[in-house]
Amino acid sequence: MRVGWVYDRAFLRHRTPRGHPESPRRLEALVAGLAEAGLLGRMTPLTFSPAPREVLAWVHEPAYVELVRLACEQDMGFLGSRDTPIGPESEPAARLAAGGVLAACDEIAKGRIDRAFCAVRPPGHHAEPDRAGGFCLFNHAALAAERLRRTHGLPRVAIIDWDVHHGQGTQRIFEHRRDVLYVSLHQDPETLYPGTGRASERGTGPGEGFTLNVPMPAGAGDGEYRGAFADRVLPAVEAFAPAAVVISAGFDAAAADGTADIRLTPDCFGWMTRAVAEVADRHGCGRIVSVLEGGYEPASLARCATAHVAALLGESFA
């Protein structure tokens, strides 16, 4: 498979306080892990530039996009909540990350690559139309779906989010729409941030039935996730028949990640990737844009991302 690679050392310039889980070390470890596994050279590096602010306004309120710029320029310290630190380099890094995701969508839509992995930070799926939170400034996965729909005219895009935390930002952006299916597996919201993502949340108005939340109990492992994927996720995505799939690829559901209480192995992330790829092959010419979300123990993140990228490439990883 032709897999694009989105990464820039400028993503490391988004600085967080010492001890904060969302640190530049995450990406450094991920890149080192992919290089050690011999996978970096198997992907095609993509060129990209910062996302225009008017394009960010496709999924965010224009006033919010401007707020992010001003708050970072003025070094206000945090935005939305204290768990989302910012500095002067945060908005440029987030805009460049969004631009990388847009470039991946363009290359896939034009058939120059089949799939892409976007190793970006800060993450995005908690960013709502009008607010930051959960370490996130701009919602890259939502922007990817909108790019594929608005610019390239793909009729249906599925977003599959397996970060251990529910992506309430992505859900809020698309919950009223029928052209984007949002599916999330995450730890039970009664026990974990952000407290949203109950099974009863199914979308609103014309979008009802196009949001699928699959809360998982604390302590769930590979078997429970494979079962949920087979019984609920894959049938829903098959029925939707997406022309492309966006993966919110969080790796904080790994057993070695202390952020939550889910116990997945790297192999499970590889298995889920292959399952998604089979659906994408049947309905969307294999089009997949994978966007990094969480994963806060660097060594674990590297192992899980390596299994994921190997599966995107059509390989197995032990």
N, C-alpha and C positions, 0 to 999 in steps of 0.2 A: 504494500500500500504506500502511496505517496502521502507522507505526513509532514505538514508544515510545523515550524517551531517558532514561537513568539517569545522572545526574551530580550531584555536589555539591562545592563548593569545600572541604568538610571533608576530602575525600580527599587534598588537598594537605598536610594537617597531619601525615601520616605522613612524618617527616623521615628522610633518609638522609645519610651523610657526604658532604662535598664530593668530587666525582669518582665517586661511586657511580652505576652506570648506571641504576638504578631511582629516578629523582628526580622531584619534582613537575613539573619542566619538561616531562616527557613529556605529561602531561594538559593543561598550558597550551598546548602546541603543537598537540595534537590538537583541542582546542576551537577554537582560533583558525583552524585549517585548515578545519574544518567550517563555521565562520561565514563565512569568506572565500568558500567555495564555495556559500554560500547554502543549506546543508543543515540547519542548526540549526532554522530556522524551519519546516522541512518535517516535523519530528518532534514528537511529543507528550511534553512533560516529565511524568514520573511522580513522584508523591509517595511517600515511603517513610520508614521509621524503622529503627533498628538491629535486626538479627536477634536474637531472643531466644537466650540461650545454650543453652537446652534444644533449640532447633531446630538450632543448630550441631552439637549432639551427635547429630543424625541421621547425620552422616558423619564425625564426629570423636569420639574417646573423651572422655567428660565430664571426666576428669582433665586431658586436654590442653587443652580449652577453658578450664579454670580456670588452667592453667599460663600460657597466653597472657595472661590478664588480670593475673595476679600479676607476671609478668616485665615487662610493659609498665608497670604502675603503679610498680614498683620501679626502672624505668629501667635494666635489666640490660645494655643495650647491644646484644645480639644474642640470637637464639633459634635453636636447632637447629644452625646453623653461622654462622661470622662473616660470610658473604655475605648474611645475613638480619638487617640491623640493625633495632632497635626502639627506641621511646621512649614516653613517657607517652601520646602521641596515637595510637599505632599500633593498639592494640586497638580503641579507638572508631572509628577510620577503617575498619578491616577489618570490624567488625561492621556499620557503616553500609553499606559496599559490599555485604556479603552481603544486607542488608535490601533494597537496591535491586534486586538480582538476584531475590530472592523476589517483590518487587512486580511485576517484569516478568513472571514466570511466572504470577502470579495474574491479571494483566490479559489475558494471552494466552489462558489457559485459559477465562476468562469471555467471550472474544470481543470485548473492548473495543478491542484492537489486534491486528494480525496478526503483527508481528515487533517485536523490541526490540534496541537496542544499549546495552550497559552499559559506560560509560567509567569503570571503577573501578580503584582501587589501594589497597593492594598487590595484586599478581596472586595467582593461587590454585592453578594446576594441579600444582605441586610439593608442596603441603601434603598430607601423608598422614594417616591416622586419628589418629596419635599423635605426629607430629613436624612441625616447620616446616623449610623449606629452600628454596633457589633463589629467594629474595626473597619467599616466599609464607607466609602465616599461616593463612588459612582457604580451603578449596577451593570457590570460588563455582560453578564449572561442575558439580561433583558435587552441591552443594546444590540447584542448579537442577533437575537430573534427578530428585533425590529429592522435591523439592516437586511437580513435575509428576506423579510416580508416586503419592506417598503422600497428598497433599492433594487432588489433582484427578483421580486415578484413571485417568490415561492409561496404556494397557497396555504401551506400548513407547516408550522414549526413546533416541535416538541422540546420542552426543557425538562431534563431529568436531573434532579438535585439530590445527591446522596451525602451531602455534608451532614454532620451529626446534628446541626442546628437547623431549624426550619428557616427557609428563605422568605421571610414575610415581605421583604421589599419586592421580590420578583412576583410573588403572589398578588400583592396589591396592584402592581403595574398592569397585570394581565387578567385579573379575576373577572372582569366584565366582558372579555373577548372570547370568541369561538375559534379564532385562527391560530391561537397559541395554546397548546396544552401544557400545563405546569404540573409536574409530578414530583413529589418530595417524599423521601424516606428519611426519617430523623428520629431522634430519641423523643419519647413521650413528652409533649410540651408541659405537662404538669410538673415535670422534674427538671426542666432545662430551659435556658434562654432560647428564644425570646418569648416563650409562653403562647405561641400561636402554632397553627398547623394541626388542629384537631381533624379527625376524619369527617366531621360534620361540615367543615369548610370546603365547599364544592364549587365556589364561584358565585357570581351575582348576575341577575338579569339575563341577558343573552348569553353570558358566559357560564351559566350554571351547568355543571357537569364537565367542565373543561379544566377544573382544578381537582387533583387527586392527592390527598395527604394520607400517608401510611405511617402513623406513629409506631415506633418500635419500643418495646419495654426495655428498661435498664437491664443490662446483662446479656442482651441478645448478641448472638454471634453469627458465624458464617451460615449455619443451617437455617436460622430464622430469616436472615436476609435473602438467601436463595429462594426460600419458600415464598416470601412476600413478593419477590421479583417475579417468580413464575406464576403465582396465583393472581396478583393484582396489577403490578406495573406493566409487564409485557403484554397482557391482553388489552389493557387500556391504550397503550401506545400502538399496538397492532391495529386496533379498531380506528384510531385516529389517522393512521397511514401518513406519517409526516414526510414532507419533502426534504427535511433536514432535521438533525437532532443537535441540540446544544446541551452539553453536560456541565452542570455546576459541580465540578470535581473537588469536593472537600474530602480530605483524608483524615479528619479528626474523629471518625468513627473507629479508627484502628485501636486494637487492644493496648498498644504501647503509648497511646496518646491520653494524657491524664485530664483532658478537657471535659470528658463526659464518661458515660458508663456503658458504651457499646464496645464489643470485643471482636472486631473483624481482623482477619489476617490480610497480608498483601495479596494472597491468592484470590481472596474474595473480590477485591477491587479489579483484578484481572478478569475474573469470571463475569462480573457485571458489565465490564467494558465489552467483552466478546458478545454478551447477550444483546447489548444495545447495538453493536455493530451489525449483528444479523438482521435486526429490524431495519436499521438504516439501509442496509444492502437491498432489502426487499422493496422498500418504499421510497427511498430518497437517494438512489445511486451511491449509497455509502457515505453521504455527506454528514460529517460530525465535526463540531467545533467544541473542544473541551477547554474549559476555563477554570483555572485553579481558584479554589475558595480556601477552606480551612485546612488544618494540619499543622500542629503546633509543637510537636516533638520532632526536631530536625532529622534525626536518624530514621525514625518511623516514616516521616513524610517521604524521605528519599526512597525507602524500600517500596512503599505503596505506589508512589508516582512512577517508579521504574516498572512495576507490574502493569500499571495502567498504560504507559507508553508502549511497552512491549506488545500489549494486546491491540492497541491502535495500529501498530505496525504489522499485525497479523502473526505475531510470534508468541510463544509462551516464555515465562520467566520463572526460574526457580531460585 
